[in-house]
Structure formats: C-alpha cells, structure tokens
C-alpha cells in the first residue's frame, strides 16, 4: 500500500448477449475527451515524465495568444494576492 499511488479501476470485459462484433472494436470503449489533442494523457510515467511532456507540448503549441492570456491572468492574480496580504511593494521601486 502506497500513499502516493492511486488504485486503478477494475476493468471488466463485458459483452452483451446478442451483440455482433462486426467492427472489431469494443462497443463500450470510452476515451477521454482530449485524447486526440494532448500528448500528456498517455501512460503515467511519473511526475518527471509528465512534466517533461507538458513542457514539450507547451513549447510546440501553435496558439500563442492563449499562452499570453493565461500568463497575464496568473500575473494579475499574483499581484492581487500580494496586495491582499499587504506585501511591501516598495522593495521593487527606489
């Protein structure tokens, strides 16, 4: 038993009684919503592997406006948080 590992769900190979498998695929196979778009959803390879895949995907993305928007929102939230905890901003200005 490990603290950081989660249990995987049980997988059952259920086939309906009167189902004819003509296509060769499972009828109840469920994919994740963004499987076709993301590379980080593959097999879990630890925190380092997931982080490296996420950084690679971030570098190769074509939508730079979304990256800029997320960065700007994060920056505004950081400044708002520092203002709420009454951080001394005078250390940045002379």
N, C-alpha and C positions, 0 to 999 in steps of 0.2 A: 504494500500500500504506500503510495507516494502522495505527498502534499500537493505538488505542482502538476501532476498528470491527472487529466480527467478521464473518466471511464468512457469508452466508446459505446454507442448504442448497439443493441443486439440487431443482427441482420437476419431476416427470415427469407427463405426462397419460396414464397407463396405463389402458386399458380392456380388460377381459377379452374374449376372442374371442366367447363365447356369452352375453354379458350383455345383457339388455334393460333399457334405462334408462327405466323407466316412471314413476318418482317425480320425475325431473328433478334429483335430487341425485347427487353423486358417491358411489359405494359405499364408497370407501376414504378418505373425508374424515375426518381426525382433528381433534377440537377439544381444546383444553386443558381441564384438569379443572375449573377455576373460572371459565371464560369467562362464565357466566351470572351470577356473583356479583360479579365485580370489574370496575372501570372502568379500572384501570391497565394491563390486559393489551393494550389496543388497539395501534394502530400506534406504533412507537417515535418519540417526539418529543423526544429529548434528555433530559438529566438534569433540567433545569429543568421541563420539561413533566411528566415522570414524578413529580417531587417535588410539584408543584402538584396533580396528580391524586390522589396518595396523601394529601396533607394534606386535600383536599376530601373524600375518601372517609372519612378518619378523623373529620372533623368531623360528617359526616352519618350515621355509623353509629348503629344503634339499641342495640347491645349494649354498654352502659357497663361492665358487670361484667368483661368480658374486657379492656377497656382498663385498668381499675384493676388487674386481676391482672397484666397484662404490666408495668405501671409498677412495681408492688410487687416483682416478681421482678427487674426491672432494677435497682431501688434496692438490694435485698439483695445482688445480685451486685457492684454498685459498692462497697458498704461492705466486702464480703468481700475484694475486690481491693485496696482501700486498706489494709485490715488486714494482708493478706499482704505488701505491700511496705513495711510498717511506717510508714505515713503518720502524721504527728503530728496527732492529733485535738484536741489541746489549743488549737489556734488558734480553734476554734469555741466553746469554753467559757472563761469567765473564772475 
